[in-house]
Amino acid sequence: MRIAQIGPLTEAIPPKLYGGTERVVWPRALRLDGTVRDANALHMAMLETVFQRSHEFDVLHFHLDYYPFSLFSRQRTPFVTTLHGRLDLPEHQVAFKSVASAPLISISNNQRTPIGDAPWMGTIYHGLPASLLMPQPRPPEYLAFMGRIAPEKAVDQAIEIAGRYGLPLKIAAKVDAVDREYFEEKIEPLLDRRSVEFIGEIGDDEKPAFLSGAMALLVPMAWPEPFGLVMIEAMACGTPVIAYNQGSAPEIVEDGSTGFVVQDVADAVAALDRVPTLSRKHIRKRFEERFTSRRMAQDYLAVYHSLIGAAALAEANTAIAV
């Protein structure tokens, strides 16, 4: 089976630092290349290249949101798109209705809510290589926040939770150019506290120690997070997750087992008292059972076989009709 995986050029695959979509799918990341000012032009060129070579593959698997719908609905090779972002904006309704037959994969059931009648083939949770991030024998001494600093990630809530609970907070996160003003005006003033340490962006080699040394990972999301890869990265290290009840959190975090799903700052502070009752070995085991790349690959193989079978049947029916 020949599968073309078409991902965004924004980040290297696999990503060297931060990266969600790219972690589950260019030797040079456009995000880190200051010479590129119009990334869309390069993505259009990539799509044309894939279109011209589509006959070489059995299935085309896109990770580019709605970009491939129109062009690739006009060729014969089966294709599917995994949607990695939010779908609740009004303009999304227009985009997805324009090509209503393009098959889709969601990364959480909650992600589907705004376009529930779209042609979904299934929900496939993200996965990571089982040995990529391993627990390390470190005493948990602080709370952790990891990923990206942006309004929807609400790191200010994490700072407040840590402050109320009385534990240091370590922040391992990147700041995109679009969020630089928010960081400087809203978050940077909060970093003056001795109990808050801003580490910056970290790579996979640094994550096991960072997460293993945390009592819990705080995920105070303020938006309908479609998945939240940081949650399973923490679980891979056996670290409990305290996440707000938004988006995919109730699907990813098993409340009272791998962490706690909470409503607000006060609820999160109360949940931290219960963290010592959780088994870090059990959390790692649940990661292995639910969120490995092997499980993810098997789920996608089933989708690919379904697409190929449907295409073959359609071609046979066309031949009979002729």
VENCORFEN-V568904 format. One record per pair of residues at least 4 apart in sequence whose C-alpha atoms are under 8 Angstrom apart, sorted by sequence separation. I is the first residue (numbers start at 1). GAP is how many residues later the second one is. If there is no record, write none. Layout:
{{I/GAP} {I/GAP}}
This chain:
{{11/4} {12/4} {15/4} {19/4} {20/4} {21/4} {28/4} {29/4} {30/4} {38/4} {39/4} {40/4} {41/4} {42/4} {43/4} {44/4} {45/4} {46/4} {47/4} {48/4} {49/4} {50/4} {53/4} {64/4} {68/4} {69/4} {70/4} {71/4} {88/4} {89/4} {90/4} {91/4} {92/4} {93/4} {94/4} {95/4} {96/4} {107/4} {108/4} {109/4} {112/4} {128/4} {129/4} {149/4} {150/4} {151/4} {154/4} {155/4} {156/4} {157/4} {158/4} {159/4} {160/4} {161/4} {162/4} {163/4} {175/4} {176/4} {179/4} {180/4} {181/4} {182/4} {183/4} {184/4} {185/4} {186/4} {187/4} {188/4} {192/4} {202/4} {203/4} {204/4} {206/4} {207/4} {208/4} {209/4} {210/4} {221/4} {228/4} {229/4} {230/4} {231/4} {232/4} {233/4} {234/4} {235/4} {245/4} {246/4} {248/4} {249/4} {250/4} {253/4} {254/4} {255/4} {256/4} {263/4} {264/4} {265/4} {266/4} {267/4} {268/4} {269/4} {270/4} {271/4} {274/4} {278/4} {279/4} {280/4} {281/4} {282/4} {283/4} {284/4} {285/4} {286/4} {287/4} {288/4} {291/4} {292/4} {293/4} {294/4} {295/4} {296/4} {297/4} {298/4} {299/4} {300/4} {301/4} {302/4} {303/4} {304/4} {305/4} {306/4} {307/4} {308/4} {309/4} {310/4} {311/4} {312/4} {313/4} {314/4} {315/4} {316/4} {317/4} {318/4} {28/5} {87/5} {106/5} {148/5} {149/5} {150/5} {162/5} {163/5} {175/5} {182/5} {183/5} {184/5} {191/5} {202/5} {211/5} {234/5} {235/5} {244/5} {245/5} {250/5} {253/5} {254/5} {255/5} {262/5} {263/5} {278/5} {286/5} {287/5} {290/5} {291/5} {30/6} {54/6} {62/6} {87/6} {106/6} {149/6} {162/6} {190/6} {191/6} {211/6} {234/6} {235/6} {243/6} {253/6} {254/6} {255/6} {262/6} {15/7} {72/7} {162/7} {191/7} {234/7} {253/7} {254/7} {11/8} {14/8} {15/8} {175/8} {253/8} {13/9} {14/9} {30/9} {262/9} {12/10} {13/10} {14/10} {145/10} {159/10} {231/10} {243/10} {11/11} {14/11} {158/11} {250/11} {260/11} {13/12} {219/12} {241/12} {249/12} {13/13} {145/13} {7/14} {8/14} {12/14} {13/14} {104/14} {106/14} {109/14} {217/14} {7/15} {11/15} {12/15} {104/15} {105/15} {108/15} {12/16} {65/16} {103/16} {104/16} {105/16} {106/16} {107/16} {108/16} {243/16} {245/16} {259/16} {9/17} {11/17} {12/17} {60/17} {62/17} {64/17} {65/17} {101/17} {102/17} {103/17} {104/17} {105/17} {106/17} {107/17} {108/17} {217/17} {241/17} {242/17} {243/17} {244/17} {245/17} {7/18} {11/18} {12/18} {59/18} {60/18} {61/18} {62/18} {63/18} {64/18} {65/18} {100/18} {101/18} {103/18} {104/18} {105/18} {106/18} {107/18} {240/18} {241/18} {242/18} {243/18} {244/18} {245/18} {6/19} {10/19} {11/19} {58/19} {59/19} {60/19} {61/19} {62/19} {63/19} {64/19} {65/19} {100/19} {105/19} {107/19} {143/19} {239/19} {240/19} {241/19} {242/19} {243/19} {244/19} {259/19} {5/20} {9/20} {10/20} {11/20} {51/20} {57/20} {58/20} {59/20} {60/20} {61/20} {62/20} {63/20} {65/20} {227/20} {228/20} {232/20} {240/20} {242/20} {244/20} {258/20} {9/21} {10/21} {11/21} {47/21} {51/21} {55/21} {59/21} {61/21} {63/21} {81/21} {83/21} {225/21} {226/21} {227/21} {228/21} {231/21} {257/21} {55/22} {80/22} {81/22} {82/22} {83/22} {84/22} {93/22} {96/22} {212/22} {217/22} {219/22} {220/22} {221/22} {222/22} {224/22} {225/22} {226/22} {227/22} {231/22} {256/22} {257/22} {54/23} {79/23} {80/23} {81/23} {82/23} {83/23} {84/23} {211/23} {216/23} {217/23} {218/23} {219/23} {220/23} {221/23} {223/23} {224/23} {225/23} {235/23} {51/24} {79/24} {80/24} {81/24} {82/24} {83/24} {87/24} {143/24} {145/24} {149/24} {215/24} {216/24} {217/24} {218/24} {219/24} {220/24} {222/24} {223/24} {224/24} {225/24} {258/24} {80/25} {82/25} {86/25} {87/25} {142/25} {143/25} {144/25} {145/25} {146/25} {147/25} {148/25} {149/25} {150/25} {171/25} {173/25} {212/25} {214/25} {215/25} {216/25} {217/25} {218/25} {219/25} {221/25} {227/25} {243/25} {257/25} {258/25} {73/26} {88/26} {141/26} {142/26} {143/26} {144/26} {145/26} {146/26} {147/26} {148/26} {149/26} {169/26} {170/26} {171/26} {172/26} {173/26} {174/26} {211/26} {212/26} {216/26} {242/26} {257/26} {87/27} {141/27} {142/27} {143/27} {144/27} {145/27} {146/27} {147/27} {148/27} {149/27} {168/27} {169/27} {170/27} {171/27} {172/27} {173/27} {174/27} {212/27} {87/28} {142/28} {144/28} {145/28} {148/28} {167/28} {168/28} {169/28} {170/28} {171/28} {172/28} {173/28} {211/28} {258/28} {10/29} {66/29} {70/29} {73/29} {150/29} {168/29} {170/29} {171/29} {172/29} {173/29} {208/29} {242/29} {9/30} {66/30} {69/30} {149/30} {156/30} {172/30} {242/30} {151/31} {156/31} {159/31} {150/32} {155/32} {163/32} {9/33} {69/33} {150/33} {9/34} {149/34} {156/34} {8/35} {240/35} {159/37} {25/38} {240/38} {240/40} {239/41} {21/42} {238/42} {238/43} {240/43} {220/44} {238/44} {239/44} {238/45} {239/45} {238/46} {236/47} {237/47} {235/48} {236/48} {235/49} {235/51} {236/51} {235/52} {236/52} {4/53} {2/54} {3/54} {6/54} {147/54} {2/55} {3/55} {4/55} {5/55} {6/55} {7/55} {8/55} {232/55} {1/56} {2/56} {3/56} {4/56} {5/56} {6/56} {7/56} {8/56} {216/56} {1/57} {2/57} {3/57} {4/57} {5/57} {6/57} {7/57} {3/58} {5/58} {6/58} {216/59} {232/59} {158/60} {215/60} {158/61} {158/62} {21/63} {157/63} {155/65} {144/66} {153/66} {154/66} {144/67} {153/67} {154/67} {153/68} {154/68} {152/69} {153/69} {144/70} {152/70} {153/70} {133/71} {138/71} {142/71} {143/71} {144/71} {146/71} {151/71} {152/71} {132/72} {136/72} {140/72} {141/72} {142/72} {143/72} {144/72} {145/72} {135/73} {136/73} {139/73} {140/73} {141/73} {142/73} {143/73} {144/73} {145/73} {133/74} {134/74} {135/74} {138/74} {139/74} {140/74} {141/74} {142/74} {143/74} {144/74} {145/74} {133/75} {137/75} {138/75} {139/75} {140/75} {143/75} {136/76} {135/77} {136/77} {147/83} {146/84} {133/100} {126/101} {135/101} {136/101} {24/102} {125/102} {134/102} {135/102} {24/103} {126/103} {133/103} {134/103} {135/103} {24/104} {133/104} {161/104} {165/104} {23/105} {127/105} {128/105} {160/105} {161/105} {164/105} {130/106} {161/107} {162/107} {165/107} {157/108} {161/108} {111/113} {111/114} {111/115} {110/116} {108/118} {107/119} {108/119} {107/120} {18/129} {18/130} {111/136} {110/137} {111/137} {86/138} {110/138} {86/139} {109/139} {85/140} {86/140} {108/140} {85/141} {84/142} {109/142} {84/143} {108/143} {135/149} {18/156} {130/158} {130/162} {127/163} {128/163} {129/163} {130/163} {127/164} {128/164} {129/164} {126/165} {127/165} {128/165} {129/165} {125/166} {126/166} {127/166} {126/167} {127/167} {127/168} {127/169} {126/170} {125/171} {124/172} {124/175} {124/176} {121/182} {18/183} {17/184} {18/184} {17/185} {18/185} {17/186} {16/187} {17/187} {16/188} {20/209} {79/228} {78/229} {78/230} {78/233} {59/245} {59/248} {59/249} {58/250} {24/269}}
